[in-house]
Amino acid sequence: MTGRVPVVIGGGGPVGLAAAVELGRRGVACLVVEPRTAVSHARPRCKTINVRSMEHLRRWGIADRLRAEAPLPVSWSQDVVFCTSLAGRELSRFTGVLGLSPDGDRFAELGQQAPQYVLEELLRATVAGLPACTLATGWRVDTVEQDGAGVRVGLLDEAGGRREVDAEYLIGCDGPRSTVREQIGARYEGGQALRPNFGMVFEAPGLWEHVRHGPAVHYWIINPEAPALMGPIDRDGTWWIIALGVDRESGERETRRIIDAAAGRPVEARVLSTDPWTARMQLADRMRVGRVFLAGDAAHLNPPFGGHGLNTGLGDAVDIGWKLAAVLGGWAGPALLDSYEAERRPIQRRVIAEATANMAVLSTELLAANLDDADAAGEAARAAAGDRIQATKHAEFHSLELVLDAGLEGSPIVAQGAGTRLPHLWLAPGRSLYDTLGPGYTVLVLGEADPGPLERAARDRGVPLTVLDLRGHGVRGRFAAGLVLVRPDQHIAWQGDEAPPADVIDLVRGA
Ligand SMILES: Cc1cc2nc3c(=O)[nH]c(=O)nc-3n(C[C@H](O)[C@H](O)[C@H](O)COP(=O)(O)OP(=O)(O)OC[C@H]3O[C@@H](n4cnc5c(N)ncnc54)[C@H](O)[C@@H]3O)c2cc1C
């Protein structure tokens, strides 16, 4: 932990670890500094690992491992249920939610429900297996100083021990209370929700016997006694619940009452941990100062409804990871690093807007006194609630346009008409087009145009380029042009029917 390292990553949560994987797989040495020695299971927080994150995990070779370690397989359920309680009446249901159902060629991986700690533990193990990466636990970033030549990062351990590390670049992935953000003089802008929420993890092995709605990944509890959102962590009786509009004090006092009300009857339950939180809609006023970048929750916060925070942070990590590797590898220009903020901020803004819209109608907004009544008025109230749920909540559970189609149009390093994620397709059962892309740029050859000039321009500039001849696969109709230049992150950088002028390679490498 002394001397000079190309990249220091402040924070070894999911986003910092993902950045380390992206860099380490490209052979770039990095030091991840993380105060927590072990990953805690007390706050499972993220459960929705979306389709796009799973595509990145597939590229890293660990998607199958995450599925093997996730306590609930995808086959377990793809439903979200709205009900008056687990033992009460169903009001509405969404199926094929959160990218958990196949959709032809649209993506290379289904989403996965898994507690955040399962992903973090897997990423820690992956980082440990990459010779270029070092994870230094028990240390935190304390100070950041930089000049044109590098960044000096001051580290502190729990006992007050001090070290200094010099780096070419620093990525601040140190979460909502980011020291790195503060040290570079950036600040969050935005607001927060008016109501608090109270999360819990509890064990109730007998609860399944009373669930009237079958398996689901979420149960939204529309019940004046405990408006909540809950779901199973595993099939053995461990559950998470978020009591909506409940503050820390009343939550701690009423844990058992909340669980019984959501269950719809008294149940044997043991609370394992509690987690009070308030939704925030915040974006750092900048994501980069000189050689220091912000990623993940250090740069943006959104309400968790829809399951986007960690997934967006993973997208940041991938973006800054391959770009820093390119610059340190000597084949990219400075505009590549400028494009990080230009490409990520529109996506972060959109995520904050959509997650905020998802928060507009929660269980608390759907309450009615007679939803459990057996009479005609109860029936009518349930029908009205069901209609409102379908009208207001569909987008939250079917958000693949946001997850997959957030393009990079307007980026300074993609050509006009490019920037979207490469259309996915299966070349053979289990063999994704994405599996055949190179680690750098890839040019797909779909028609008669000669990729030779592009290859020569790349070779002259030291840009890694793989040529992938897809003629004969009958897939030309799936693409807008006969030559498609794909970036290391599977986005289209340029496309055309004739080999482009050499300056296209300069544009996409930020020279
Ligand atoms: C109830 C809830 C549910 C959620 N559900 C989802 C979901 O379904 N899907 C989703 O995508 N997201 C979800 N999220 C959001 C998700 O939890 C966060 O977006 C995610 O944890 C962000 O990861 P991160 O690595 O950026 O930050 P963190 O997870 O906060 O990690 C930051 C790391 O930095 C370390 N650190 C702190 N200070 C320093 C320092 N000075 N130096 C070095 N290291 C430091 C911390 O110890 C920590 O390990 C949810 C959030 C909540 C509250």
The ligand as a Gaussian input file, in Angstrom:
#p B3LYP/6-31G(d) Opt

LIG

0 1
 C      -34.049000      -0.124000       0.721000
 C      -33.127000      -0.051000      -0.446000
 C      -33.310000      -0.938000      -1.507000
 C      -32.482000      -0.876000      -2.612000
 N      -32.724000      -1.730000      -3.645000
 C      -31.995000      -1.631000      -4.770000
 C      -32.258000      -2.496000      -5.872000
 O      -33.146000      -3.359000      -5.823000
 N      -31.492000      -2.348000      -6.990000
 C      -30.497000      -1.415000      -7.061000
 O      -29.855000      -1.318000      -8.116000
 N      -30.200000      -0.615000      -6.011000
 C      -30.930000      -0.696000      -4.876000
 N      -30.633000       0.110000      -3.821000
 C      -29.493000       1.042000      -3.911000
 C      -28.162000       0.355000      -3.569000
 O      -28.226000      -0.181000      -2.270000
 C      -27.033000       1.371000      -3.684000
 O      -27.194000       2.098000      -4.893000
 C      -25.648000       0.705000      -3.666000
 O      -25.321000       0.230000      -2.390000
 C      -24.576000       1.709000      -4.105000
 O      -23.327000       1.080000      -4.123000
 P      -21.993000       1.919000      -3.925000
 O      -20.892000       0.926000      -4.012000
 O      -22.003000       3.101000      -4.818000
 O      -22.116000       2.533000      -2.467000
 P      -22.151000       1.773000      -0.992000
 O      -22.879000       0.496000      -1.179000
 O      -22.620000       2.790000      -0.091000
 O      -20.638000       1.441000      -0.797000
 C      -19.726000       2.461000      -0.454000
 C      -18.530000       1.821000       0.214000
 O      -17.611000       2.832000       0.547000
 C      -17.084000       2.572000       1.828000
 N      -16.608000       3.853000       2.360000
 C      -17.280000       4.809000       3.026000
 N      -16.457000       5.831000       3.340000
 C      -15.237000       5.539000       2.838000
 C      -13.986000       6.208000       2.808000
 N      -13.818000       7.387000       3.391000
 N      -12.950000       5.604000       2.194000
 C      -13.095000       4.395000       1.603000
 N      -14.270000       3.720000       1.606000
 C      -15.320000       4.279000       2.206000
 C      -18.232000       1.952000       2.585000
 O      -17.771000       1.169000       3.671000
 C      -18.907000       1.128000       1.523000
 O      -18.444000      -0.185000       1.460000
 C      -31.445000       0.084000      -2.679000
 C      -31.248000       0.959000      -1.627000
 C      -32.087000       0.904000      -0.522000
 C      -31.900000       1.878000       0.591000

